[in-house]
Amino acid sequence: NEWFWKIDVEWELVAYAGTMGGPRQLRLQGRSGSAQLKTTTSATPEPAGQVEFIPTEVPITWLLQQVKLPGGLVGAAHVLSFKIDRDAEGCRTPRRNPQVEAALHAARELCAWSKRVCQFMNQRIFSKAERCAKVQAHTGRDGFLALIASTHQPSELFVPVLPLFEARPAEEEADAAGGDGDGGDGDGTLVSVTAAAAEAASTPVLRIGDINAMLAEQRRALEAKWATLADACPPADDGSLLSPVELKLSIAVKHLDDCCSQLSQGVDYIEAMLKKQLLDAVGRLVTPADFQRYMDFHGQRLFKPEYAPKPFCFAVRRPDHYPEGTLTIE
């Protein structure tokens, strides 16, 4: 005997302010699909009835706070604004400062969220779609396995988060804020990257044109990847459990995980580079024991030999009661 079971899965990606389900809620993406599974036993392959999962959430307040309107003008293009306050009390290094710490904290939360989303896709959709006859008829088993593997390792996607510095000749510093990259105005880009010429000319960071060129390459790679998924599985309006929408979301969150991980590794690399330069300049790694010997040496020069303090060490013991003892200084 054979038993056939219908499984329906519905998910959505929502951005909201305040509490979930409130009036300030925006549905970014979502879909519902079904699959028919065949078994040789009467046991249900999934729990019977409706199963609801705890929403997977991540705060994006810090990210939105970095997007500004130039001059507060309503309707103007949004601009990315992030700057390390070097005058802040907690600013120590490019890695150890409140602004970068907040950025890394947000990146870690995004990494954890993207992993949970991938886990949901693998357990609730991809594992069921592998046994779905409609999906198998469209892709074949080998094609399906290759398709799912591509969502776990989107290595062909360019990650534009790199710890790069550029040594520019003096004659090129005047136009350091320029470049041949597009600022993104009018091409559908939500946020553009700009900088003042004085700031760009005084730092070794890449020019804004180069940064925008890398962002454009990332966007081109994503669009090329989306194009390859159009015919890889049943269309989104087919009602199938798996469609390009689920594949795009899985690849996007995995790419987000790669970008956040690269950010953490990049700032750690810059910190390690500065530490190496400092060690090369000093000649050795200075430890607390070195400072103690330094203070002891100079402390001895404050007193004449006859008045110099002498180290005091006395073992306090009572017979048969070690380490107990009594010490009296009169």
C-alpha positions as CSV (number, residue, x, y, z in Angstrom):
1,N,0.0,0.0,0.0
2,E,1.0,3.6,-0.5
3,W,-0.1,6.7,1.4
4,F,0.0,10.2,0.0
5,W,0.3,13.2,2.3
6,K,-0.1,16.9,1.4
7,I,2.2,19.4,3.2
8,D,1.6,23.1,3.1
9,V,4.3,25.6,4.1
10,E,3.8,29.3,4.4
11,W,6.5,31.9,5.3
12,E,7.0,35.6,5.1
13,L,9.7,38.1,5.7
14,V,8.5,41.2,7.5
15,A,10.0,44.4,8.8
16,Y,8.2,46.1,11.6
17,A,8.6,48.9,14.1
18,G,7.5,48.4,17.7
19,T,5.8,45.1,18.2
20,M,5.2,42.3,15.8
21,G,1.7,42.5,14.1
22,G,1.4,46.2,14.8
23,P,0.3,48.9,12.3
24,R,3.8,49.8,11.3
25,Q,4.6,46.5,9.5
26,L,6.0,46.0,6.0
27,R,5.9,42.7,4.2
28,L,9.1,42.3,2.2
29,Q,8.7,38.8,0.8
30,G,6.6,35.7,1.4
31,R,5.1,32.7,-0.2
32,S,3.0,29.6,0.4
33,G,3.5,26.3,-1.3
34,S,2.6,22.6,-1.0
35,A,4.0,19.3,-1.7
36,Q,2.6,15.7,-2.0
37,L,4.7,13.1,-0.2
38,K,4.4,9.4,-0.7
39,T,5.1,6.8,2.0
40,T,4.8,3.1,2.3
41,T,3.5,3.2,5.9
42,S,0.5,4.9,7.5
43,A,2.6,7.0,9.8
44,T,2.5,10.7,9.0
45,P,5.9,12.0,7.7
46,E,5.1,15.3,9.5
47,P,3.1,16.1,12.6
48,A,-0.6,16.2,11.8
49,G,-2.4,19.5,11.9
50,Q,-1.0,23.0,11.9
51,V,2.4,23.7,13.2
52,E,3.5,27.2,14.0
53,F,7.2,28.2,14.5
54,I,8.6,30.9,16.7
55,P,9.5,33.9,14.5
56,T,13.1,34.3,13.8
57,E,13.9,38.0,14.5
58,V,16.9,40.3,14.3
59,P,17.1,44.0,15.2
60,I,18.1,46.3,12.3
61,T,17.9,49.5,14.3
62,W,21.7,50.1,14.1
63,L,21.7,49.6,10.3
64,L,18.9,52.1,9.8
65,Q,20.6,54.6,12.0
66,Q,23.6,54.7,9.6
67,V,21.4,55.9,6.7
68,K,20.8,59.6,6.7
69,L,19.1,62.2,4.5
70,P,21.6,64.8,3.4
71,G,20.6,68.1,5.1
72,G,17.4,66.5,6.3
73,L,15.8,67.0,2.9
74,V,12.7,64.9,2.4
75,G,12.8,63.1,-0.9
76,A,16.6,63.3,-1.3
77,A,18.7,60.2,-1.9
78,H,19.7,58.4,1.3
79,V,23.4,58.4,2.1
80,L,25.4,56.0,4.2
81,S,26.9,57.8,7.2
82,F,29.4,56.0,9.5
83,K,32.3,57.6,11.3
84,I,34.5,56.7,14.2
85,D,34.6,59.3,16.9
86,R,38.3,59.5,17.7
87,D,37.7,62.0,20.5
88,A,35.4,59.7,22.4
89,E,36.7,58.4,25.7
90,G,36.3,54.7,24.7
91,C,38.2,55.1,21.4
92,R,41.5,53.1,21.6
93,T,42.2,51.6,18.1
94,P,40.3,51.2,14.8
95,R,39.0,48.0,16.3
96,R,38.5,49.0,19.9
97,N,36.0,51.9,19.8
98,P,32.2,52.2,20.5
99,Q,31.2,52.7,16.8
100,V,33.0,49.6,15.5
101,E,32.0,47.6,18.5
102,A,28.3,48.4,17.7
103,A,28.9,47.5,14.1
104,L,30.4,44.1,15.0
105,H,27.6,43.5,17.5
106,A,25.0,44.1,14.7
107,A,27.0,41.9,12.3
108,R,27.0,39.0,14.8
109,E,23.3,39.3,15.3
110,L,22.8,39.3,11.5
111,C,25.0,36.2,11.2
112,A,23.1,34.3,13.8
113,W,19.8,35.3,12.1
114,S,20.9,34.3,8.7
115,K,22.0,30.9,10.0
116,R,18.6,30.4,11.6
117,V,16.8,31.3,8.3
118,C,19.0,28.8,6.4
119,Q,18.2,26.2,9.0
120,F,14.5,26.8,8.5
121,M,14.8,26.6,4.8
122,N,16.7,23.3,4.9
123,Q,14.5,21.6,7.5
124,R,11.0,22.9,6.4
125,I,11.3,23.4,2.6
126,F,14.4,21.8,1.0
127,S,14.2,18.5,2.8
128,K,10.5,18.2,1.8
129,A,11.0,19.4,-1.8
130,E,13.6,16.6,-2.3
131,R,10.7,14.1,-1.9
132,C,8.2,16.2,-3.9
133,A,7.4,14.6,-7.3
134,K,6.7,17.9,-9.0
135,V,10.1,19.3,-8.1
136,Q,11.9,16.1,-9.0
137,A,10.2,16.0,-12.4
138,H,11.4,19.6,-13.1
139,T,15.0,19.3,-11.8
140,G,15.9,15.6,-11.5
141,R,17.6,14.3,-8.4
142,D,21.1,15.2,-9.4
143,G,20.0,18.7,-10.5
144,F,18.1,19.2,-7.3
145,L,21.1,18.3,-5.2
146,A,23.3,20.6,-7.2
147,L,20.7,23.4,-6.8
148,I,20.6,23.0,-3.0
149,A,24.4,22.8,-2.8
150,S,24.6,26.2,-4.6
151,T,22.6,27.8,-1.9
152,H,25.0,26.7,0.8
153,Q,28.2,27.8,-1.0
154,P,27.5,30.9,-3.2
155,S,31.2,31.3,-3.7
156,E,30.7,33.0,-7.1
157,L,29.2,36.0,-5.4
158,F,31.5,38.9,-4.8
159,V,31.8,40.1,-1.2
160,P,32.6,43.9,-1.3
161,V,33.9,44.0,2.3
162,L,37.7,44.1,2.1
163,P,40.4,45.6,4.3
164,L,42.1,47.5,1.5
165,F,44.2,50.7,1.6
166,E,45.5,52.6,-1.4
167,A,48.7,54.6,-1.5
168,R,47.9,57.4,-4.0
169,P,50.4,59.8,-5.6
170,A,50.1,63.4,-4.5
171,E,48.6,64.5,-7.9
172,E,45.8,62.0,-7.5
173,E,44.7,63.1,-4.0
174,A,42.9,66.2,-5.3
175,D,40.2,64.0,-7.0
176,A,40.3,61.3,-4.4
177,A,36.6,61.8,-3.7
178,G,35.7,61.3,-7.3
179,G,36.2,58.3,-9.6
180,D,34.4,56.5,-12.3
181,G,32.0,54.6,-10.0
182,D,28.3,55.4,-10.0
183,G,26.9,56.9,-6.8
184,G,23.7,54.9,-7.4
185,D,21.4,57.9,-7.9
186,G,18.6,56.9,-10.3
187,D,19.5,53.3,-10.9
188,G,17.3,51.8,-8.2
189,T,19.9,51.9,-5.4
190,L,18.4,52.5,-2.0
191,V,21.5,54.0,-0.4
192,S,24.5,55.7,-2.0
193,V,28.0,56.2,-0.6
194,T,29.5,59.6,-0.7
195,A,32.3,61.5,1.1
196,A,33.8,65.0,1.3
197,A,36.9,65.5,-0.8
198,A,38.9,66.8,2.1
199,E,38.2,63.6,4.1
200,A,39.0,61.3,1.2
201,A,42.2,63.1,0.3
202,S,43.6,62.8,3.8
203,T,43.1,59.1,4.3
204,P,44.5,56.0,2.5
205,V,41.0,54.4,2.1
206,L,39.7,53.6,-1.3
207,R,38.1,56.3,-3.3
208,I,34.3,56.5,-3.3
209,G,34.2,55.6,-7.0
210,D,36.1,52.4,-6.3
211,I,33.8,51.5,-3.5
212,N,30.7,52.1,-5.6
213,A,32.3,50.0,-8.4
214,M,32.7,47.1,-6.0
215,L,29.1,47.5,-4.8
216,A,28.0,47.5,-8.5
217,E,29.9,44.3,-9.0
218,Q,28.2,42.7,-6.0
219,R,24.8,43.7,-7.5
220,R,25.7,42.4,-10.9
221,A,26.8,39.0,-9.4
222,L,23.5,38.7,-7.5
223,E,21.4,39.6,-10.5
224,A,23.4,37.0,-12.6
225,K,22.8,34.4,-9.9
226,W,19.1,35.2,-9.8
227,A,18.9,34.7,-13.6
228,T,20.3,31.2,-13.3
229,L,17.5,30.3,-10.8
230,A,14.6,31.3,-13.1
231,D,14.4,27.9,-14.9
232,A,16.1,25.8,-12.2
233,C,12.8,24.9,-10.4
234,P,9.1,25.4,-10.8
235,P,7.9,29.0,-11.0
236,A,6.7,30.9,-7.9
237,D,3.0,30.9,-9.1
238,D,3.0,27.1,-9.6
239,G,2.1,26.4,-6.0
240,S,5.0,24.1,-5.6
241,L,6.9,23.9,-2.3
242,L,10.1,25.1,-3.9
243,S,10.5,28.0,-6.2
244,P,13.1,30.6,-7.1
245,V,11.8,32.8,-4.3
246,E,13.0,30.3,-1.6
247,L,16.3,29.8,-3.4
248,K,17.0,33.6,-3.7
249,L,16.2,34.1,0.0
250,S,18.5,31.3,1.1
251,I,21.3,32.6,-1.1
252,A,20.8,36.2,0.0
253,V,21.0,35.3,3.7
254,K,24.0,33.1,3.2
255,H,25.7,36.0,1.3
256,L,24.7,38.3,4.2
257,D,26.4,35.9,6.6
258,D,29.6,36.0,4.4
259,C,29.6,39.8,4.3
260,C,29.2,40.1,8.1
261,S,31.9,37.5,8.7
262,Q,34.2,39.3,6.3
263,L,33.6,42.6,8.2
264,S,34.7,41.0,11.5
265,Q,37.7,39.4,9.9
266,G,38.6,42.7,8.1
267,V,38.7,44.8,11.3
268,D,40.6,42.1,13.1
269,Y,43.1,42.1,10.2
270,I,43.6,45.9,10.5
271,E,44.1,45.6,14.2
272,A,46.7,42.8,13.7
273,M,48.4,44.9,11.1
274,L,48.8,47.9,13.4
275,K,50.0,45.6,16.2
276,K,52.7,44.1,13.9
277,Q,53.8,47.6,13.0
278,L,54.1,48.6,16.6
279,L,56.0,45.5,17.5
280,D,58.4,46.1,14.6
281,A,58.9,49.7,15.9
282,V,59.5,48.7,19.5
283,G,61.4,45.6,18.7
284,R,59.7,43.2,21.1
285,L,56.4,42.5,22.9
286,V,56.2,44.6,26.1
287,T,54.6,42.7,29.0
288,P,53.4,43.8,32.5
289,A,56.6,42.1,33.9
290,D,58.7,44.5,31.7
291,F,56.8,47.5,33.2
292,Q,57.4,46.2,36.7
293,R,61.1,45.8,36.1
294,Y,61.1,49.3,34.6
295,M,59.5,50.8,37.7
296,D,61.7,48.9,40.0
297,F,64.8,50.2,38.3
298,H,63.7,53.8,38.4
299,G,62.3,53.5,41.8
300,Q,65.7,52.5,43.2
301,R,67.2,55.7,41.8
302,L,64.9,57.8,44.0
303,F,66.7,56.8,47.2
304,K,70.3,56.8,48.5
305,P,71.7,53.3,49.0
306,E,71.4,53.6,52.7
307,Y,67.7,54.5,52.6
308,A,66.6,52.3,49.7
309,P,63.8,49.9,50.7
310,K,64.7,46.3,51.0
311,P,62.5,43.5,49.8
312,F,60.7,41.9,52.7
313,C,59.7,38.2,52.7
314,F,59.1,36.1,55.8
315,A,57.6,32.6,56.0
316,V,54.9,32.5,58.6
317,R,54.5,29.0,60.1
318,R,53.5,27.3,63.3
319,P,54.8,23.9,64.1
320,D,52.5,21.2,62.7
321,H,50.0,23.9,61.6
322,Y,51.4,25.0,58.2
323,P,50.4,27.3,56.5
324,E,48.8,28.9,59.6
325,G,50.9,31.4,61.6
326,T,51.2,34.7,63.3
327,L,53.3,37.7,62.4
328,T,53.7,40.8,64.6
329,I,55.6,44.0,63.5
330,E,56.3,46.4,66.5
